[in-house]
Amino acid sequence: MKNIKYACRELWKNPLTFVLLMVQSIIIYVLVVCMISAVHSRFRIYDEISGLVKENGVSVRFFGLNDPNGAAVMDADTAKKCLKGVKKVSGCYDVSFETVTKGRNVVIKTTAYDTDLWKCHTPAMEEGRWFQEKDEKTEQIEAVIAQKDGRNGTYHVGDVLTVSEDDQKMDRCEEHPIQVKIIGIIKDGAQILGTNDDNMDMTDVRRCFWNYSGEYHQLPYMFLTHKDIYNYKIKYAQGLPLLMSGLTFISWDRSENGKFAEKIDKYFAKNAEFTSYIKNGQLRKESVQYVLEQVKNMLPIILSLMFLAILTIVSCTSILVRQSLYKYGVFYLNGLTWKECMCLQRRAVLILETMAFVAAWAALKVLVMCGRLKEMMILFSMWEFAGCLFILWVFWLFGYVTIRQEIGKKSGKDVLTESGITE
């Protein structure tokens, strides 16, 4: 404990060098977190849907699917029967809802998710929570809202909305009103699973996500679990419009020879307002390329920064050691071994870098919480933490080598003699 106190004193006694090292280390840690987050964010969204595209299959984007008789497909089991030979179908559904807000009817763009979809991705939440398994087992219809102004917008967590089909009057629902409880508010700018005009031409993982912007989209968006709204429809409202529509993942066990995919393609072309489909193999390949592209872009920058940082840590540590040699001679004269003097300097470097790491991490946390970095994807996960620890270890290692070079080549007696304390 005493050695740690001495190490801290050594840092304070060289304020200019201390501030220089501290500032450059904080900048390096901040940049490392930002760069790892940029790569990690791409990998994370691909990892979230990887389970849906790991087998042979396709991801399809369409508007409204009908069975061969022309009836609307309203659940995955029906879709599976229509697409004979497929193993699994998981998709999104359009629900036409409106509600009365402040005396006027408001159309709410509503999307319902199959279980596999709402489980694989949780958008950034400003307030409340995303769906949980227990929500599908209750009679209450839970909803998550994305709206302009977020938590300060029109709707709030805990509100219960009475909604109806957007082409019917509210009094048509008096016997069994559709009541939706809001359990969460999605953060402005959050990535949301599904389709949007912004990602129509993408062929990698980006085709599966879109970003909600309150300023751009204006109208509120509501998200439900398909089981909730489908159970309500079966029990109370047979006429409720519920259409399988949007992003849908289809998989099968057959070997990939292209013919079965063409069969699926033809079915959608005939029975849906078909937009596009992409094979899972191609989606996986191009998504990996999308992630690696960011790695290639960031790697030269990270290596250059590390090189400059190492030069700084070596030169500043060398200056610190030379400024402290006389003091170490005094410590040696008062009973400290020369090895303990070296440890003192190593501890000083470790304390400085740890302080810089904590300061950088805390500063980023505060800026993110205050909404100052809304345009940047900053993550605080194991990967960012491990990256910073690795940089800390590199700094300490080069500091250790420098200290060994500066102090190790001399003995305590040599320093005392050069200082004129002893002969």
C-alpha positions as CSV (number, residue, x, y, z in Angstrom):
1,M,0.0,0.0,0.0
2,K,2.9,2.3,0.8
3,N,4.5,1.6,-2.5
4,I,1.2,2.6,-4.3
5,K,1.2,5.9,-2.4
6,Y,4.8,6.6,-3.4
7,A,4.0,5.7,-7.0
8,C,1.1,8.2,-7.0
9,R,3.3,10.9,-5.6
10,E,5.8,10.3,-8.3
11,L,3.1,11.0,-10.9
12,W,1.9,14.2,-9.2
13,K,5.5,15.5,-9.0
14,N,5.7,15.5,-12.8
15,P,2.4,17.3,-13.7
16,L,3.2,18.2,-17.3
17,T,4.3,14.6,-18.3
18,F,1.4,13.2,-16.3
19,V,-1.2,15.3,-18.1
20,L,0.4,14.6,-21.5
21,L,0.3,10.8,-20.9
22,M,-3.2,10.9,-19.4
23,V,-4.7,12.9,-22.2
24,Q,-3.2,10.8,-25.0
25,S,-4.1,7.6,-23.2
26,I,-7.8,8.7,-22.8
27,I,-8.0,9.6,-26.5
28,I,-6.6,6.2,-27.4
29,Y,-9.1,4.3,-25.2
30,V,-12.0,6.4,-26.6
31,L,-11.0,5.7,-30.2
32,V,-10.5,2.0,-29.4
33,V,-14.0,1.7,-28.0
34,C,-15.5,3.6,-30.9
35,M,-13.7,1.5,-33.5
36,I,-14.4,-1.9,-31.8
37,S,-18.1,-0.8,-31.5
38,A,-18.2,0.0,-35.2
39,V,-17.1,-3.6,-36.0
40,H,-19.0,-5.2,-33.2
41,S,-22.3,-3.5,-34.2
42,R,-22.1,-5.0,-37.7
43,F,-21.2,-8.4,-36.3
44,R,-24.0,-8.3,-33.7
45,I,-26.9,-7.6,-36.0
46,Y,-25.6,-10.5,-38.3
47,D,-25.2,-12.8,-35.2
48,E,-28.8,-12.0,-34.2
49,I,-30.3,-13.4,-37.4
50,S,-27.7,-16.0,-38.1
51,G,-29.9,-18.7,-36.6
52,L,-32.7,-17.8,-39.1
53,V,-30.4,-18.2,-42.1
54,K,-28.0,-21.0,-41.1
55,E,-29.9,-23.6,-43.1
56,N,-30.8,-23.8,-46.8
57,G,-33.5,-21.3,-47.5
58,V,-34.4,-17.8,-48.5
59,S,-35.3,-14.5,-46.9
60,V,-38.3,-13.0,-48.8
61,R,-39.7,-9.5,-48.8
62,F,-43.3,-9.1,-50.0
63,F,-46.6,-7.3,-49.3
64,G,-49.5,-9.6,-48.5
65,L,-49.4,-13.4,-49.1
66,N,-52.4,-15.5,-50.3
67,D,-53.0,-19.2,-50.3
68,P,-53.8,-20.9,-53.7
69,N,-57.5,-20.1,-53.2
70,G,-56.8,-16.4,-52.8
71,A,-57.4,-16.3,-49.0
72,A,-55.0,-14.2,-47.0
73,V,-52.3,-16.1,-45.1
74,M,-52.4,-15.0,-41.5
75,D,-50.0,-17.3,-39.7
76,A,-46.7,-19.3,-40.3
77,D,-48.4,-22.7,-40.2
78,T,-50.7,-21.8,-43.1
79,A,-47.7,-20.4,-45.0
80,K,-45.8,-23.6,-44.4
81,K,-48.7,-25.7,-45.9
82,C,-48.9,-23.4,-48.9
83,L,-45.1,-23.7,-49.5
84,K,-45.0,-27.5,-49.6
85,G,-41.7,-29.0,-48.6
86,V,-40.4,-26.2,-46.4
87,K,-39.2,-26.9,-42.9
88,K,-39.9,-23.6,-41.2
89,V,-41.5,-20.2,-41.9
90,S,-41.0,-17.2,-39.6
91,G,-42.1,-13.7,-40.6
92,C,-43.7,-10.4,-40.0
93,Y,-47.4,-9.4,-40.3
94,D,-49.2,-6.2,-41.1
95,V,-52.1,-5.1,-38.9
96,S,-54.3,-2.1,-39.9
97,F,-55.0,-0.2,-36.7
98,E,-56.1,3.2,-35.7
99,T,-56.8,4.8,-32.3
100,V,-58.5,8.0,-31.1
101,T,-55.9,10.4,-29.7
102,K,-57.0,13.8,-28.4
103,G,-60.3,13.5,-30.2
104,R,-59.0,12.5,-33.6
105,N,-58.3,9.2,-35.3
106,V,-54.6,8.4,-35.6
107,V,-53.4,5.7,-37.9
108,I,-50.7,3.5,-36.3
109,K,-48.4,1.5,-38.6
110,T,-48.5,-1.9,-36.8
111,T,-46.2,-4.9,-37.3
112,A,-46.6,-8.2,-35.6
113,Y,-43.6,-10.6,-35.2
114,D,-43.5,-14.4,-35.1
115,T,-41.8,-15.7,-32.0
116,D,-38.4,-16.4,-33.6
117,L,-38.2,-12.8,-34.9
118,W,-39.0,-10.9,-31.7
119,K,-36.7,-13.2,-29.8
120,C,-33.7,-12.7,-32.1
121,H,-33.5,-8.9,-31.9
122,T,-34.2,-6.4,-29.2
123,P,-34.0,-2.8,-30.4
124,A,-32.5,-0.1,-28.2
125,M,-35.2,0.9,-25.7
126,E,-35.6,4.4,-24.3
127,E,-38.1,3.4,-21.7
128,G,-39.8,0.2,-20.6
129,R,-38.9,-3.2,-22.1
130,W,-39.1,-5.5,-25.2
131,F,-41.3,-8.6,-25.4
132,Q,-40.8,-11.6,-23.1
133,E,-42.1,-15.1,-23.3
134,K,-44.7,-14.5,-20.6
135,D,-46.4,-11.8,-22.9
136,E,-47.5,-14.5,-25.3
137,K,-49.3,-16.4,-22.5
138,T,-51.5,-13.6,-21.2
139,E,-54.8,-12.3,-22.6
140,Q,-53.5,-8.8,-22.6
141,I,-52.1,-7.6,-25.9
142,E,-48.7,-6.0,-25.2
143,A,-47.2,-3.5,-27.6
144,V,-43.9,-1.6,-28.0
145,I,-44.1,1.9,-29.6
146,A,-41.7,3.9,-31.7
147,Q,-42.8,7.5,-31.9
148,K,-41.5,11.1,-32.5
149,D,-40.0,12.5,-29.2
150,G,-39.6,9.1,-27.7
151,R,-40.7,9.0,-24.0
152,N,-41.9,12.6,-24.2
153,G,-44.2,11.8,-27.1
154,T,-47.9,11.1,-27.2
155,Y,-47.9,7.6,-25.8
156,H,-46.3,6.4,-22.6
157,V,-45.3,3.1,-20.9
158,G,-48.4,1.8,-19.1
159,D,-50.9,3.4,-21.4
160,V,-53.8,1.2,-22.6
161,L,-55.0,2.1,-26.1
162,T,-58.3,1.0,-27.6
163,V,-57.6,0.4,-31.2
164,S,-59.7,-0.7,-34.2
165,E,-59.3,-1.5,-37.9
166,D,-58.5,1.7,-39.7
167,D,-61.5,1.4,-41.9
168,Q,-64.0,0.9,-39.1
169,K,-65.5,3.1,-36.5
170,M,-64.5,2.7,-32.9
171,D,-68.0,1.8,-31.8
172,R,-67.8,-1.4,-33.8
173,C,-65.5,-2.8,-31.1
174,E,-67.6,-2.0,-28.1
175,E,-68.4,-5.7,-27.2
176,H,-64.8,-6.9,-27.3
177,P,-62.6,-3.8,-27.7
178,I,-59.0,-4.3,-28.8
179,Q,-57.0,-3.0,-25.9
180,V,-53.3,-2.7,-26.3
181,K,-51.0,-2.1,-23.4
182,I,-47.7,-0.2,-24.1
183,I,-44.8,-1.9,-22.3
184,G,-41.9,-0.1,-24.0
185,I,-40.8,3.0,-26.0
186,I,-38.1,2.4,-28.7
187,K,-35.2,4.8,-28.8
188,D,-35.1,7.2,-31.7
189,G,-32.6,6.0,-34.3
190,A,-32.8,2.4,-33.1
191,Q,-32.4,-0.5,-35.5
192,I,-35.6,-2.4,-36.0
193,L,-36.0,-5.8,-37.6
194,G,-38.1,-5.7,-40.8
195,T,-38.5,-4.0,-44.1
196,N,-38.4,-0.4,-45.1
197,D,-37.8,1.6,-48.3
198,D,-34.3,2.5,-47.0
199,N,-33.0,-1.1,-47.2
200,M,-34.7,-2.4,-50.3
201,D,-31.6,-2.8,-52.4
202,M,-29.3,-4.4,-49.8
203,T,-28.1,-8.0,-50.2
204,D,-26.4,-8.5,-46.8
205,V,-27.7,-8.3,-43.3
206,R,-28.7,-4.6,-43.7
207,R,-31.7,-5.8,-45.8
208,C,-33.2,-7.2,-42.6
209,F,-33.1,-4.0,-40.5
210,W,-34.2,-0.4,-40.7
211,N,-33.6,2.6,-38.5
212,Y,-36.6,4.5,-37.0
213,S,-36.3,8.3,-37.1
214,G,-39.1,10.3,-35.5
215,E,-38.4,13.4,-37.7
216,Y,-38.5,11.3,-40.9
217,H,-41.3,8.8,-40.2
218,Q,-43.6,11.2,-38.2
219,L,-46.4,8.6,-37.6
220,P,-46.0,6.2,-34.6
221,Y,-45.1,2.6,-35.2
222,M,-46.5,-0.2,-33.1
223,F,-45.0,-3.7,-32.6
224,L,-46.8,-6.7,-31.3
225,T,-46.3,-10.4,-31.0
226,H,-48.2,-12.4,-33.6
227,K,-49.5,-14.9,-31.0
228,D,-51.2,-12.1,-29.1
229,I,-53.1,-10.6,-32.0
230,Y,-53.8,-13.9,-33.7
231,N,-55.3,-15.4,-30.5
232,Y,-57.5,-12.3,-30.2
233,K,-58.6,-12.6,-33.8
234,I,-59.5,-16.3,-33.5
235,K,-61.4,-15.6,-30.2
236,Y,-63.2,-12.4,-30.9
237,A,-62.7,-10.7,-34.3
238,Q,-62.7,-13.0,-37.3
239,G,-62.7,-10.0,-39.6
240,L,-59.6,-8.3,-38.2
241,P,-57.2,-7.7,-41.0
242,L,-54.0,-9.6,-40.3
243,L,-51.7,-10.3,-43.3
244,M,-48.3,-12.1,-43.5
245,S,-46.3,-9.3,-45.0
246,G,-42.8,-7.9,-45.0
247,L,-39.6,-9.8,-44.1
248,T,-40.0,-13.6,-43.9
249,F,-37.4,-16.3,-43.4
250,I,-38.0,-19.7,-45.0
251,S,-35.8,-22.8,-44.6
252,W,-35.9,-26.3,-45.9
253,D,-33.9,-29.6,-45.5
254,R,-33.3,-30.2,-49.2
255,S,-29.9,-29.9,-50.7
256,E,-29.3,-26.5,-52.4
257,N,-29.7,-27.0,-56.1
258,G,-31.6,-23.8,-56.9
259,K,-34.8,-25.6,-58.2
260,F,-36.6,-25.5,-54.9
261,A,-35.8,-21.8,-54.4
262,E,-37.1,-21.1,-57.9
263,K,-40.3,-22.9,-56.9
264,I,-40.7,-20.6,-53.8
265,D,-39.9,-17.6,-56.0
266,K,-42.7,-18.5,-58.5
267,Y,-45.2,-19.0,-55.7
268,F,-44.6,-15.6,-54.2
269,A,-44.6,-14.0,-57.7
270,K,-48.1,-15.5,-58.2
271,N,-49.7,-15.1,-54.8
272,A,-48.1,-12.0,-53.3
273,E,-47.0,-8.5,-54.2
274,F,-43.5,-9.8,-54.4
275,T,-40.5,-7.5,-54.0
276,S,-37.3,-9.6,-53.6
277,Y,-35.7,-12.7,-52.2
278,I,-32.2,-13.8,-51.5
279,K,-30.8,-17.2,-50.7
280,N,-29.5,-17.8,-47.2
281,G,-26.1,-18.8,-48.5
282,Q,-25.6,-15.5,-50.4
283,L,-26.9,-13.5,-47.4
284,R,-24.4,-15.2,-45.1
285,K,-21.5,-14.7,-47.5
286,E,-22.3,-11.0,-48.1
287,S,-23.0,-10.3,-44.4
288,V,-19.6,-11.7,-43.5
289,Q,-18.0,-9.5,-46.2
290,Y,-19.9,-6.5,-44.8
291,V,-18.4,-7.2,-41.3
292,L,-14.9,-7.8,-42.6
293,E,-15.1,-4.6,-44.7
294,Q,-15.3,-2.6,-41.5
295,V,-12.4,-4.6,-40.0
296,K,-10.2,-3.8,-43.0
297,N,-11.2,-0.1,-42.8
298,M,-10.4,0.1,-39.0
299,L,-7.3,-2.0,-38.7
300,P,-4.8,0.4,-40.3
301,I,-6.1,3.3,-38.2
302,I,-5.9,1.2,-35.0
303,L,-2.3,0.1,-35.8
304,S,-1.2,3.6,-36.6
305,L,-2.7,4.9,-33.3
306,M,-1.1,2.2,-31.3
307,F,2.3,2.9,-32.9
308,L,2.0,6.6,-32.1
309,A,0.8,5.8,-28.6
310,I,3.7,3.4,-28.0
311,L,6.2,6.1,-29.1
312,T,4.6,8.5,-26.7
313,I,4.5,6.1,-23.8
314,V,8.1,5.1,-24.3
315,S,9.4,8.6,-24.6
316,C,7.3,10.0,-21.7
317,T,8.1,7.0,-19.4
318,S,11.8,7.5,-20.2
319,I,11.5,11.2,-19.2
320,L,9.7,10.2,-16.0
321,V,12.3,7.7,-15.1
322,R,15.2,10.1,-15.7
323,Q,13.5,12.8,-13.6
324,S,13.0,10.3,-10.8
325,L,16.5,8.6,-10.8
326,Y,17.8,11.0,-8.1
327,K,14.7,10.2,-5.9
328,Y,15.2,6.5,-6.4
329,G,18.8,6.9,-5.3
330,V,17.5,8.5,-2.1
331,F,15.0,5.6,-1.6
332,Y,17.8,3.1,-2.2
333,L,19.9,4.9,0.4
334,N,17.0,4.7,2.9
335,G,16.5,0.9,2.5
336,L,14.6,0.2,-0.7
337,T,16.2,-2.3,-2.9
338,W,16.9,-1.3,-6.5
339,K,14.4,-3.9,-7.7
340,E,11.7,-2.2,-5.5
341,C,12.5,1.1,-7.1
342,M,11.9,-0.4,-10.5
343,C,8.6,-1.8,-9.3
344,L,7.6,1.7,-8.0
345,Q,7.9,3.1,-11.5
346,R,6.1,0.2,-13.1
347,R,3.2,0.7,-10.6
348,A,3.1,4.4,-11.5
349,V,2.7,3.6,-15.2
350,L,0.0,1.0,-14.4
351,I,-1.9,3.5,-12.1
352,L,-1.8,6.2,-14.8
353,E,-3.1,3.9,-17.5
354,T,-5.8,2.5,-15.3
355,M,-7.0,6.0,-14.4
356,A,-7.0,6.9,-18.1
357,F,-9.0,3.8,-19.0
358,V,-11.6,4.4,-16.3
359,A,-11.9,8.1,-17.2
360,A,-12.4,7.3,-20.9
361,W,-15.0,4.6,-20.2
362,A,-16.9,6.8,-17.8
363,A,-16.8,9.8,-20.1
364,L,-18.2,7.8,-23.0
365,K,-21.0,6.4,-20.7
366,V,-22.0,9.8,-19.6
367,L,-22.0,11.2,-23.2
368,V,-24.1,8.3,-24.4
369,M,-26.6,8.7,-21.5
370,C,-26.9,12.4,-22.2
371,G,-27.6,11.7,-25.8
372,R,-24.5,13.5,-27.1
373,L,-23.5,10.6,-29.3
374,K,-26.8,9.7,-30.9
375,E,-25.2,9.5,-34.4
376,M,-22.6,7.0,-33.3
377,M,-22.9,3.4,-32.4
378,I,-21.2,3.0,-29.0
379,L,-21.4,-0.3,-27.3
380,F,-20.1,-1.3,-23.8
381,S,-19.7,-5.0,-24.0
382,M,-17.0,-7.6,-23.3
383,W,-15.3,-6.9,-26.6
384,E,-14.8,-3.2,-26.0
385,F,-13.7,-3.8,-22.5
386,A,-11.2,-6.5,-23.6
387,G,-9.9,-4.2,-26.3
388,C,-9.2,-1.5,-23.8
389,L,-7.5,-4.0,-21.4
390,F,-5.3,-5.2,-24.3
391,I,-4.2,-1.6,-25.0
392,L,-3.6,-1.1,-21.3
393,W,-1.4,-4.2,-21.2
394,V,0.5,-3.0,-24.3
395,F,1.1,0.4,-22.7
396,W,2.3,-1.3,-19.5
397,L,4.5,-3.7,-21.3
398,F,6.3,-1.1,-23.2
399,G,6.5,1.1,-20.1
400,Y,8.0,-1.9,-18.3
401,V,10.6,-2.4,-21.1
402,T,11.5,1.3,-21.0
403,I,11.9,1.3,-17.2
404,R,14.1,-1.8,-17.4
405,Q,16.3,-0.2,-20.0
406,E,16.6,3.0,-18.1
407,I,16.9,1.7,-14.5
408,G,18.1,-1.9,-15.1
409,K,21.4,-0.9,-16.7
410,K,22.4,1.1,-13.6
411,S,22.7,0.1,-10.0
412,G,21.7,2.1,-7.0
413,K,25.3,2.9,-6.2
414,D,25.9,4.2,-9.8
415,V,22.9,6.7,-9.4
416,L,24.2,7.8,-6.0
417,T,27.7,8.4,-7.4
418,E,26.4,10.3,-10.5
419,S,24.3,12.4,-8.2
420,G,27.2,13.3,-6.0
421,I,25.6,11.8,-2.9
422,T,28.3,9.2,-2.5
423,E,31.7,8.7,-3.9
